[in-house]
Amino acid sequence: MQPLPELQARTHAIHPAIPLYAVFASLWILLSDQVVEGLFTDPSQIILASTLKGWLFVGVTTLLLYALLRRGMEGTPTALPRSGWQGWPFLLLALAIIAVTGFGIAHIMAHQRDMEVARLQAVVDLRTRQITDWLRERQADAEFVQSSGLLAEQYRLWQKQGDARARDRLMARLEQLLKSHQYHAITVLDPHGRRLWGSLHAPHEPAPELLAAAAQASRERSPRRVGPYRGEADPLRLDFLAPLTALPGPAPVIVLHVDPAAWLFPVLHSWPVPSASGESVLFRRDGSDVLFLNELRHRRNTALRQRLSIRRVETLAVRILLGKARPGEVLTGQDYRGLAVMGMAHAIPGTDWYLLAKLDQSEVYREARKDAVWIALAGLLALFVTGAGMALMRQRQQLALAEGVRESQEERMNALRLLHQQTEELHQRNEELERFNRAMVGRELDMIALKRQANALSHRLGEAPLYPLAFLEGQGPDAP
């Protein structure tokens, strides 16, 4: 059994660990939930963070309790002396685990970034090619109308000779073109820009932008594109102008009206994979501003209304327009919302438009963060197992040392007991020898005394001494 004072000393050493553990656990519960709630909004992320938080709490509190108890126990009388710091193996293993964990997290992050960059590259290339092909198809339709001698002849008969049947045939062919190529509307303008005819959804009053472009197309006798712009009653317009150059003199203009919301905007809104922030943005420079041409995903009613000052150089669109970033280069910065994004842009050939495909950086690394959390958890678990293993190994070493000390002390005690036993035996033998010596000496002295008495009696009788005692001469008062 342990002595009572030693047991009390160990008990008093454990007492300070209890309030420290209670304070740490209370602060952890109070603050960690608030931190998780502030950092995450997705329920799955909150569950994952809570799980990690629980494991981290177990690991930290285990190490804290071990450190406090070990510190208290080292002050008790039974603590073994420590011969220098022996934590180098654990430190080296911990550094190796941390390095491997950090490398794994960095690899996951870099791999996720490379995947998203490749996806952005594919999106921006695909959308640029789709929009370019779409614009070329519309331009080809305008060139077809421009070079059509039949349409020019029907227009001449209608305007020069007042032929109503020629007008009807012209309108029928234009209606057929509208339906087959999915135009929103078609308008016929004379060489002076006056509206001669329009289909069902054609504007009643041509916008100033349209009239200016029509005059230039008639004068230059070449197809033109105008827009996108906001026309009558504020609808979005994108027009392709085809002057009928088969007629001599100033050319009338056939206007092919396109509704960007019918094809262009849906294509820009689509994203190849489910994404919370993936967005394709079409923009151009308008004076000292960046003008967004399409409806933005995160804001409503923004086409040709959302602007950014050209001085906001932290935004990707401004950096592209100012030439601070090359088309096709991976960009990081802010978007129109002021959020951190990663994107890639291309210029649309034949236009002053730019197409930007972008993702929020929080989404870019979202999946990688989940994997990084599990890697970090595995690293923490490895650290905990390593620490526990090193602690157990240390305890086994201490137990072996204590057992060695105990055996050494037991051997010393056995040696002391053997020495004591031999000393006692020697003491007894010495006493016996002393007693024997005293007995032998006393007997010899008695014999000498008797011999002296016999010699004295012989001397008185005038006889010679019976015993030679000359060797005793001078050795005592009884010598003759």
C-alpha positions in Angstrom: 0.0 0.0 0.0 1.1 3.6 -0.6 1.8 5.7 2.4 -1.0 8.0 3.3 1.0 11.3 2.9 2.0 10.2 -0.6 -1.6 9.5 -1.6 -2.7 12.8 -0.2 0.0 14.6 -2.2 -1.2 13.0 -5.4 -4.8 13.9 -4.7 -3.9 17.5 -4.1 -1.9 17.5 -7.3 -5.0 16.5 -9.3 -7.3 19.1 -7.8 -6.0 22.2 -9.8 -6.8 20.3 -13.1 -10.5 20.2 -12.4 -11.3 23.9 -12.5 -9.0 24.5 -15.5 -10.8 21.7 -17.4 -14.2 23.1 -16.5 -13.2 26.7 -17.6 -11.7 25.4 -20.9 -14.7 23.2 -21.7 -17.2 26.1 -20.9 -15.4 28.6 -23.1 -15.2 26.0 -26.0 -18.9 25.3 -25.9 -19.7 29.0 -25.6 -17.4 30.3 -28.4 -17.0 27.4 -30.9 -20.7 27.3 -31.9 -20.7 31.0 -32.5 -17.6 30.7 -34.7 -19.2 27.9 -36.7 -22.4 29.8 -37.2 -20.5 32.9 -38.3 -18.3 31.0 -40.8 -20.8 28.6 -42.4 -24.3 28.8 -43.7 -24.7 25.6 -45.6 -26.3 22.9 -43.2 -23.9 20.2 -44.5 -20.9 22.4 -43.8 -22.2 23.1 -40.3 -22.6 19.4 -39.6 -19.1 18.7 -40.9 -17.7 21.6 -38.9 -19.5 20.5 -35.7 -18.1 16.9 -36.1 -14.6 18.3 -36.6 -15.1 20.6 -33.6 -16.1 17.6 -31.4 -13.1 15.6 -32.4 -10.8 18.6 -31.9 -12.4 19.1 -28.4 -11.7 15.5 -27.5 -8.1 15.7 -28.7 -7.4 19.1 -27.1 -9.0 18.2 -23.7 -7.2 14.8 -23.7 -3.8 16.5 -24.2 -4.7 19.2 -21.7 -5.8 16.7 -19.0 -2.6 14.7 -19.6 -0.4 17.7 -19.3 -2.1 19.0 -16.2 -2.1 15.6 -14.5 1.5 14.9 -15.5 2.6 18.2 -14.2 0.8 17.6 -10.9 2.1 14.1 -10.5 5.7 15.1 -11.2 5.6 17.2 -8.0 4.8 14.1 -5.8 7.4 12.2 -3.9 7.0 9.1 -6.2 8.0 11.0 -9.4 11.1 9.6 -11.1 13.9 12.0 -11.8 14.0 13.3 -15.3 17.2 13.1 -17.3 16.8 15.8 -19.9 14.1 16.4 -22.4 13.2 13.3 -24.4 10.5 14.6 -26.7 12.6 14.8 -29.8 11.1 11.6 -31.4 7.6 12.9 -30.9 8.6 16.4 -32.3 10.1 14.9 -35.4 7.1 12.6 -36.0 4.7 15.6 -35.4 6.6 17.7 -37.9 6.5 14.9 -40.4 2.7 14.5 -39.9 2.1 18.2 -40.1 4.2 18.4 -43.3 2.4 15.5 -44.9 -1.0 16.9 -43.9 -0.1 20.4 -45.2 1.1 18.9 -48.5 -2.1 16.9 -48.8 -4.3 20.0 -48.2 -2.2 22.1 -50.6 -2.4 19.3 -53.3 -6.2 19.1 -52.9 -6.5 22.9 -53.2 -4.3 23.1 -56.2 -6.1 20.1 -57.9 -9.5 21.7 -57.2 -8.3 25.0 -58.6 -6.9 23.3 -61.7 -10.2 21.5 -62.3 -12.2 24.8 -61.9 -9.8 26.6 -64.2 -10.2 23.9 -66.9 -14.0 24.2 -66.4 -13.9 28.0 -66.8 -11.7 27.6 -69.9 -14.2 25.1 -71.4 -17.2 27.4 -70.6 -15.7 30.6 -71.9 -14.4 28.8 -75.1 -17.8 27.2 -75.7 -19.8 30.4 -75.0 -17.5 32.5 -77.2 -17.8 30.0 -80.1 -21.6 29.8 -79.7 -22.1 33.6 -79.6 -19.6 34.1 -82.5 -21.4 31.5 -84.6 -24.8 33.0 -83.8 -23.7 36.5 -84.7 -22.2 35.1 -88.0 -25.5 33.4 -88.8 -27.4 36.6 -88.3 -24.8 38.5 -90.3 -25.1 35.9 -93.1 -28.9 36.5 -93.1 -28.4 40.2 -93.5 -25.9 39.6 -96.3 -28.4 37.3 -98.0 -31.1 39.9 -97.8 -28.7 42.6 -99.1 -27.8 40.6 -102.2 -31.4 39.3 -102.9 -32.4 40.6 -106.3 -35.9 39.3 -105.8 -36.5 41.3 -102.7 -35.0 44.4 -104.3 -37.3 43.9 -107.3 -40.4 43.5 -105.2 -39.5 46.6 -103.3 -39.0 48.6 -106.5 -42.3 47.5 -108.0 -44.1 48.4 -104.7 -42.5 51.8 -104.3 -42.0 52.9 -108.0 -45.2 51.5 -109.5 -47.5 51.1 -106.5 -47.9 47.4 -107.1 -49.8 46.0 -104.1 -49.2 42.4 -105.1 -45.4 43.1 -105.2 -45.8 44.5 -101.7 -47.6 41.5 -100.5 -45.1 39.1 -102.0 -42.3 41.1 -100.3 -44.0 41.0 -96.9 -44.7 37.3 -97.3 -41.1 36.5 -98.0 -40.0 38.7 -95.0 -42.5 36.9 -92.8 -41.2 33.6 -93.9 -37.6 34.7 -93.1 -38.8 35.9 -89.7 -40.3 32.5 -88.8 -37.7 30.3 -90.3 -34.7 32.1 -88.7 -36.6 33.0 -85.5 -36.3 36.7 -85.6 -38.3 38.8 -83.2 -39.5 41.3 -85.9 -38.7 42.9 -89.3 -38.9 46.5 -90.3 -38.6 48.1 -93.8 -37.1 51.6 -93.9 -36.9 53.7 -97.0 -33.5 55.4 -97.9 -34.5 58.4 -95.7 -35.2 56.2 -92.6 -39.0 56.4 -92.8 -40.8 53.3 -91.6 -42.6 51.7 -94.5 -43.7 48.4 -92.9 -43.2 46.4 -89.8 -44.1 42.9 -88.6 -46.2 42.2 -85.6 -43.6 43.1 -82.9 -41.7 45.7 -84.9 -41.2 49.1 -83.1 -43.6 51.8 -84.3 -41.0 54.5 -84.0 -37.4 53.5 -84.8 -34.9 54.4 -82.1 -32.3 57.1 -82.8 -29.5 54.5 -82.7 -31.3 52.4 -85.3 -31.9 55.4 -87.6 -28.3 56.5 -87.4 -27.1 53.0 -88.2 -29.6 52.7 -91.0 -28.4 55.9 -92.6 -24.8 54.7 -92.5 -25.7 51.3 -93.9 -27.7 52.9 -96.8 -24.8 55.3 -97.5 -22.1 52.7 -97.3 -24.3 50.0 -98.9 -23.1 47.3 -96.5 -24.8 45.3 -93.7 -24.4 46.6 -90.1 -25.2 45.5 -86.6 -26.6 47.9 -84.0 -27.0 47.2 -80.3 -27.9 45.8 -78.0 -29.8 49.0 -77.0 -33.1 49.9 -75.4 -35.7 50.9 -77.9 -39.3 52.0 -77.8 -41.0 51.3 -74.5 -37.6 50.2 -73.2 -37.3 46.7 -74.7 -34.0 45.3 -75.4 -33.0 45.3 -79.1 -30.3 43.9 -81.2 -30.7 44.7 -84.9 -29.0 43.6 -88.2 -29.4 46.0 -91.0 -29.4 44.8 -94.7 -29.5 47.6 -97.4 -31.0 46.4 -100.7 -27.9 47.3 -102.7 -29.4 45.7 -105.9 -31.3 48.9 -106.4 -29.5 52.0 -107.7 -29.1 55.1 -105.7 -29.7 55.4 -101.9 -30.6 51.9 -100.7 -33.7 51.1 -98.6 -32.9 49.1 -95.4 -34.4 45.8 -94.1 -34.0 45.7 -90.3 -33.9 42.2 -88.8 -34.8 42.6 -85.1 -33.4 40.1 -82.6 -34.7 39.7 -79.0 -31.6 39.0 -76.9 -33.8 37.4 -74.2 -34.9 34.7 -76.7 -31.5 33.0 -77.3 -28.5 35.0 -76.1 -29.4 35.5 -72.5 -30.5 31.9 -71.8 -27.2 30.7 -73.3 -25.3 33.0 -71.0 -27.4 32.0 -68.0 -26.8 28.2 -68.5 -23.9 26.5 -66.7 -22.6 23.0 -67.6 -22.7 21.7 -64.0 -24.8 22.7 -61.0 -23.3 25.8 -59.5 -24.4 28.4 -56.9 -22.3 31.2 -58.4 -21.2 30.2 -61.9 -22.0 33.0 -64.3 -21.2 34.2 -67.9 -21.2 38.0 -68.3 -21.2 40.0 -71.5 -19.9 43.5 -71.3 -18.3 46.4 -73.2 -16.9 49.8 -72.5 -19.3 52.8 -72.6 -17.4 56.0 -72.0 -15.9 55.9 -68.5 -18.0 52.9 -67.5 -18.2 49.2 -67.9 -21.7 48.4 -69.3 -23.1 45.0 -68.8 -25.1 43.8 -71.8 -27.0 40.8 -70.4 -29.2 40.1 -67.4 -26.9 39.3 -64.5 -27.5 36.1 -62.4 -27.4 37.8 -59.0 -29.3 41.0 -59.8 -32.5 41.6 -61.7 -33.2 44.0 -64.5 -29.6 44.8 -65.2 -29.2 44.4 -68.9 -27.8 47.7 -70.3 -28.4 49.3 -66.9 -25.7 47.8 -64.6 -22.5 49.9 -64.8 -19.2 50.0 -63.1 -16.8 52.9 -63.0 -13.6 52.3 -65.0 -11.7 53.4 -61.9 -12.7 50.2 -60.1 -9.5 48.4 -61.1 -10.0 45.6 -58.6 -12.9 44.2 -60.7 -12.1 41.7 -63.5 -14.2 43.5 -66.1 -12.3 46.8 -65.6 -8.9 45.0 -65.7 -9.8 43.3 -69.0 -11.0 46.6 -70.6 -7.9 48.4 -69.4 -5.6 45.7 -70.9 -4.2 44.8 -67.5 -5.2 41.2 -68.1 -4.9 39.2 -71.3 -8.0 37.3 -72.7 -7.7 33.6 -71.8 -5.7 34.3 -68.6 -6.9 33.1 -65.3 -8.0 36.1 -63.3 -8.7 36.7 -59.6 -10.3 39.8 -58.2 -13.8 41.2 -57.6 -17.0 41.1 -59.6 -19.8 43.7 -59.8 -21.0 42.6 -56.3 -17.6 43.2 -54.7 -17.1 39.5 -54.0 -13.8 37.6 -54.6 -14.1 35.6 -57.8 -12.0 33.7 -60.2 -12.7 34.1 -63.9 -11.5 34.0 -67.5 -12.5 36.2 -70.4 -12.5 36.2 -74.2 -13.2 39.0 -76.7 -16.1 38.3 -79.1 -14.7 38.5 -82.6 -16.1 41.3 -84.8 -17.6 43.2 -81.8 -16.4 45.4 -78.9 -17.9 42.8 -76.5 -16.1 40.7 -74.0 -17.4 37.5 -72.4 -16.4 36.7 -68.8 -17.0 33.3 -67.2 -16.5 33.5 -63.4 -17.0 31.6 -60.1 -17.0 32.8 -56.6 -13.7 31.8 -54.9 -15.7 30.5 -52.0 -17.3 28.0 -54.4 -14.0 27.2 -56.2 -12.5 25.7 -53.0 -15.8 24.5 -51.4 -15.3 20.8 -52.3 -11.6 21.1 -51.6 -12.3 22.5 -48.2 -14.4 19.5 -47.3 -11.6 17.2 -48.3 -9.1 19.4 -46.6 -11.2 19.2 -43.4 -11.0 15.4 -43.5 -7.3 15.5 -44.2 -6.8 17.8 -41.3 -8.9 15.6 -39.1 -6.8 12.6 -40.2 -3.7 14.6 -39.4 -5.0 15.6 -36.0 -5.9 11.9 -35.3 -2.4 10.9 -36.4 -0.9 13.5 -34.1 -3.1 12.3 -31.2 -2.3 8.6 -31.8 1.4 9.5 -32.1 1.3 11.5 -28.9 -0.6 8.8 -27.1 1.8 6.1 -28.4 4.8 8.2 -27.4 3.2 8.8 -24.0 2.6 5.1 -23.5 6.1 4.3 -24.6 7.4 6.9 -22.2 5.4 5.4 -19.4 6.6 1.9 -20.3 10.2 3.3 -20.2 9.5 4.8 -16.8 8.0 1.6 -15.5 11.0 -0.3 -16.8 13.3 2.3 -15.1 11.3 2.0 -11.9 11.4 -1.8 -12.0 15.2 -1.6 -12.6 15.5 0.8 -9.6 13.4 -1.5 -7.5 15.5 -4.5 -8.4 18.7 -2.6 -7.8 17.5 -1.5 -4.4 16.4 -5.0 -3.6 19.8 -6.4 -4.6 21.4 -3.7 -2.4 19.2 -4.7 0.5 20.0 -8.3 0.0 23.7 -7.5 0.0 23.3 -5.4 3.1 21.4 -8.2 4.9 24.1 -10.7 3.8 26.8 -8.4 5.0 25.0 -7.9 8.3 24.6 -11.7 8.7 28.3 -12.3 8.0 29.3 -9.6 10.4 27.2 -11.2 13.1 28.7 -14.6 12.4 32.3 -13.2 12.5 31.5 -11.4 15.8 30.3 -14.7 17.3 33.4 -16.5 16.2 35.6 -13.8 17.6 33.9 -14.1 21.0 34.4 -17.9 20.9 38.1 -17.5 20.1 38.5 -15.0 22.9 36.8 -17.4 25.3 39.1 -20.2 24.1 42.2 -18.0 24.3 41.3 -17.0 27.8 40.8 -20.6 28.8 44.1 -21.8 27.3 46.2 -18.9 28.8 44.7 -19.4 32.2 45.5 -23.2 32.1 49.1 -22.5 31.1 49.6 -20.0 33.9 48.2 -22.5 36.4 50.7 -25.1 35.2 53.6 -22.7 35.4 52.6 -21.8 39.0 52.4 -25.5 40.0 55.8 -26.1 38.4 57.3 -23.2 40.3 55.8 -24.5 43.5 57.4 -28.0 42.8 60.8 -26.4 42.0 60.6 -24.3 45.2 59.9 -27.5 47.2 62.8 -29.3 45.6 65.0 -26.4 46.4 64.1 -26.4 50.0 64.8 -30.2 50.1 68.2 -29.5 48.5 67.3 -31.2 45.3 67.6 -30.0 41.8 64.5 -28.3 40.2 62.1 -30.7 38.6 61.1 -28.4 35.8 63.3 -26.1 33.7 61.8 -22.7 34.0 64.8 -20.7 32.8 62.9 -19.3 29.9 60.6 -17.6 32.4 63.5 -15.7 34.1 62.7 -12.0 34.1 59.1 -12.4 33.0 57.4 -12.1 36.3 57.7 -11.6 40.0 57.4 -15.3 40.7 60.5 -16.2 38.7 63.2 -17.9 41.0 
